[in-house]
Amino acid sequence: MFDLQEELKKLPAKPGVYLMHDKKDAIIYVGKAVSLKNRVRQYFQQSRKVTPKIEKMISQIDHFEYIITDSEVEALVLENNLIKEHRPKYNTMLKDDKTYPFIKATVYEQFPRLLFSREQKRDKCKYFGPFTSAGAAKDMLDLIRKIYQIRTCHRVLPRDIGKERPCLNYHIKQCQAPCQGYQSAEEYQENFRKALKILEGDFSEVLEMLESKMQQAAEKMAFEEAASYRDLIQSVKKVSVQQKVTDFGGVDRDIIALAQTREDAVIQIFFVRDGKLIGRDHFHLRGVDDEKQEDILQSFLKQFYAGTPFIPKEIMIECEIEEQEIIAKWLGERRGSKVSILVPKKGQKERLVELAHKNAALILTQHSEKIRREEERTKGAMQEIAGWLGLDGIQRVESYDISNISGFQSVGSMVVFEQGKPKRSDYRKFRIKTVQGSDDYASMQEVLTRRFRHGLEDRRQVAAGEKAEEIGGFTVFPDLIMMDGGKGQVHVAEEVLRELNIVIPVCGMVKDDKHRTRGLYFQGEELPIKVNSEGFHLMTRIQDEVHRFAIEYHRSLRSKVQVKSVLDDIAGIGPKRRKQLMKHFQSIEAIKQASVEELEAVESMNEAAAKSVYQFFH
């Protein structure tokens, strides 16, 4: 047994990470502390002042554990890793898990290349970025390669010069084939130097060169060539506008601001690289629940910079945060040089933070409207169905279906919808064991009996102290069972529940003569429903899903039985050889047409087995 007061006394006054568990042993919160003794004890003091979200979390704590670290920075790193691994319910979490691309210049090579990269390593290469999208990075690479004909191959030059034929890029005039010795190292490196100037944001030289070549082509009446240079000029100008220069003093800086409602928050980041505003991005956070602005920003900084390879020299935020110094120290260690976290109070920097905030607020408004529509479609639809049935509210719905063809290989399916969305991890399949032939009612009775008996046994094991995740997915019972049928199917379900002494409301989706849902059968009567309502659309999705799941399962079993019924009648052909034959020949017809020699050539087949198959079909 976990004795809370005794465990609190044992807490060390050292830095570390603490993990709060609920009664099911799930990790519901992960935090770090300079002193575990002081921090963890605060949660259980009567005089505590915490947000409603943390108060709710405390009420669910059953026990806790902790890990001691040598420093607060180590604790911060460990906290990030544990949050990412366990995704605790009460930690503010990033919904996005993005990585930003770079362009990698292999400057150490005699014939250097420009490569797309998802990570920035401490190697001999030079990195440009991060770019806010893979598309932007690849467009930049394509443009530079067209203009300066930078090679894309992986040949080691000059070692491999002349060993292979030039690639397609040479023939389409996007590479001058240094691999054949057609271009000297000096000429290639001069082009590469000019390519790097584009990546550094200097477009003047390339524009001057392209405009000169366009004029020369036009004077020679080579209008097609001139048009190609014109298109390249337009592409360069488009990129140069996107990388507009702003007066930031040539530093790498992230500008971060937050907009929030009671339950939702959006973070906006402006990325400034080498003094240029190269782009922006936004992130949604879940689980904010009335948290303070500074706490949300702090959670974001730790999670975001734990996952991105590039750490800027400066990070500008809207307000002071509690762990500002320790986060800056941690980021400095990752960057390899000092990182400053600043809260600008006036001037251009303050205006940039304010601009980021306005962008975050705009995105949050748009996001809130999207969430509202989604909730109408899911949670709202569930509440609408609950209203039709006179129920207080429903969170989880289970629906069942039987599939067979003339009684062959009957199967049952169970699908689950929670909060109006399918929960596929809880779907289950049943092979009918006790019913022969086509008897849907008896088959449904078997499926429901097995499902809820299993559930009762799982609950008994949980009550005995066993971990729920080690038992299975039947522990949770639904708030409503929706049968894909009318009165008969509902009565079958009600009879099973009555025998097992389980109380769960059951309704049936009644269809018209054209097999379209027209109403709900509940407690002995048919209830009309609005066919243009969100509740009706959700019922349709549930019906379609339970049918799909049952039919797919039945089809997979049927195909297995069909293969087995033909090949397993052949002496010497077991499951392994049957599988190898089907893999090699793809069909029974091809196996029939094969000679003994062709059959013997299949993996795991010998001469005796090959003759046995051949003689069976001939």
PyMOL commands that set and color helices and strands:
alter all, ss='L'
color gray80, all
select helices_A, chain A and resi 4-10+36-42+52-59+72-86+134-148+168-171+178-180+185-199+204-219+223-242+293-307+324-335+347-377+379-389+424-426+440-463+468-470+487-499+534-567+575-585+588-593+596-600+607-617
alter helices_A, ss='H'
color red, helices_A
select strands_A, chain A and resi 16-21+27-33+63-68+93-94+102-105+114-117+126-128+253-260+265-273+276-286+314-316+340-342+396-405+408-418+421-422+428-431+480-483+506-511+517-522+525-528
alter strands_A, ss='S'
color yellow, strands_A
deselect
rebuild
show_as cartoon
